Structure formats: structure tokens, C-alpha cells
Amino acid sequence: MSFQALLEIMSALNEIHNTLLELAEQKKHVLIHNQVEQLTQIVTKENKLLKQIGELDQQRVEVIGQFLMEKGYKPNPRVTVGDLTKIIFNADEKKQLTDTQKQLMGTIRKLRELNQFNQELIQQSLNYINYSLDIIVGPPEDDVIYHNPQQQGYGMKRQGLFDTKG
């Protein structure tokens, strides 16, 4: 019965990743429209879902261990679904497992792409904020221009607010 439990866990993981994908779409909209409050709510929801993924992944490892023991193998937490397909000889079970794996991997791939896009949006926003601050306050003092070390400047030297070297 641990095979069916594995399929259920993988389906649950896929559902959570689909929810994360929907939240990532919402996050893209929120980032574009600069809606900070909604962004905070989305991040809170994402954190709860990530915790659930961690718990389900632990259950997945345990179920795979039980499955391996049922088949007469030594449990190994590093066994992947691809490894399991090599020891499953029932064609229907193998197809169910590979289909579920492909579905989950496709969802994760889409989520990764959308998260990369959102990360680029965030970076652009930070660059714009830094540029705006430079216009308002003035750019940070440049060390390339010679200043007499004995002479005090007219104002305080502005340090950049963001680490732009990273």
C-alpha cells in the first residue's frame, strides 16, 4: 500500500506547487503594480506552503523507505522516483509513477521560470529606487576625484544605500 501512498504524496506536492504557481502569478501582478501590502500577504502564504512541502517531502522519503523494504531492498533516503521505476515491474504502476513525476516536474519547472522572472522584476525595482535616490540626494561621493585630505567637505559624504558591488 506504500506505492499508493507515494502517488498520493506526489499528487499533494503537485497541488501545492500549482498553488505556488498561482501565487507567483499574483506576485508578478503585485510587483508590476507596486502593491507592497499584497506582496507581504503572498509571501506569508508562500512560506506556509513551503513548510507543507517540507513535511510532505519527509513523508515521501519515509514512504519510499517502506516501499523499498516491501520489495526486499534496504531503505535509502537518496532513492529517487527514477530509481524506483527500475524496481517496479508492474507496467501500470510504473506508468502512474512516471506520469505523476512528469506532472510534478513540469509544475516545478514553470514555477522556477516564473520565480526567475519575479526576481528580475524585484531587481529592476531596486535599481529604480537606487537611481531615484541618487537623483534626489545626489550620487555617492566618487573616490576617483581628488579631494584635499586636509579640507573638510561642505556636507556629509553620502554612502550608497544598497550594495551595488554584489
Buried (B, 14 or more C-beta within 10 A) or exposed (E): EBBEBBBBBBEBBBBBBBBBBEBBEBBBEBBEEEBEEBBEEBEEBBEEBEEBBEEBEEBBBBBBBBBBEEEEBEEEEEBEBEEBBEEBEEEEBBEBBBEBBEBBEEBBEBBEEBBEBBEEBEEEEEEEEBEEBBEEEEEBBEEEEEEEEEEEEEEEEEEEEEEEEE
